[in-house]
Amino acid sequence: MTATLDGGFAAALADYARRWPGEADTAALFETLLADPVDPFRRERLAGHFTASCWLVSRDGSRVLLTHHRKLGLWLQLGGHADGERDLTMAALREAQEESGLSGLVNEPAIFDLDRHWIPEHKGVPSHWHYDVRYIVRAGEDEAFTVSEESLDLAWRPIAALAVDAGADASVRRMAGKWMMRK
């Protein structure tokens, strides 16, 4: 554990709250978890722990790669547990590579989105909170993905359509809206 990484993460959370003032309460929940003495970067912390996800956009920025999540049965962004990695940008990039099979990915260091969501009990693991920190990851030239065992399927989806898709997960719609505001 390094104070520099945690200090940098605390600063990134503060920056996120500044950029998205309507989400300051959410950022405060993440800051509280970061300050907890029990390692919040490990999945064994069942009171809640950090996860890392990516908004994996196509090279031209018009599409995002979503996974049909095997456990949750929803179309979501790629991501997963930090597993002790305190640099969540690197954890998000690792998850993007593992779940998509894509190479040449590049991540952006600023937090793109925060989402605290309840995970139901599954195979003996009690229900718990995920504090999901989401980063933008950009695809390289090759966008031919490979479906991993964690997904039922993967698909490139037009971001503009997701922003207004009432059937899409609320956090996916929120991220699509944020992406559209950037353009």
C-alpha positions, 0 to 999 in steps of 0.5 A: 500500500502506498500513500502516494497512490491513495493520495492520488486516488483521493485527489481524483475523487475530489476532482470528480466531485468538482467536475460532477457536483450533482454526484458529490454525495456519491464521491463522498461515499467513495472517499469514506471507503478509501479512508477505512482501515480495512483494505477496501481494494480486496473483494474479501471485504464484504462490507463493500469494496472497490471495483474497476470498470472501463467505458471501452470506446471504439477508435472513432469514439462512436461505439462502446463495447458492452458485455452481457454479464454472465452473473447479472444477465445485464448489458454492462461495461467491462470491469471487475474486482481490483483484487488488491490493485490500488491503481484502479486505472490499471485494474480497469485496463487489465479487466478490459484486456482480459474480458475483450481479448483486445490489445493496444488499449489505452486508458485515460487517467481521470475518473469517468464515472462512479457507481455504488451498486448492490450485488446480490448473493451468489454461490455462497458469497453474501450480498454486498456493495460494489464501489465501481470506479470507471475509466475511459479506455480507448480501443486501438486499430483492431476491434475484433473482440473475444468473448471471455468466460465471464460474458454471455456475449460482447457487442459494440453498441452505438453510444448515442443510441444507448444514451436514450435507450430506456431498456439500458441499465441506468448507469450505462445511460448515464455514462453514454450521456456523459460521453455525448457531452464530451463530444 
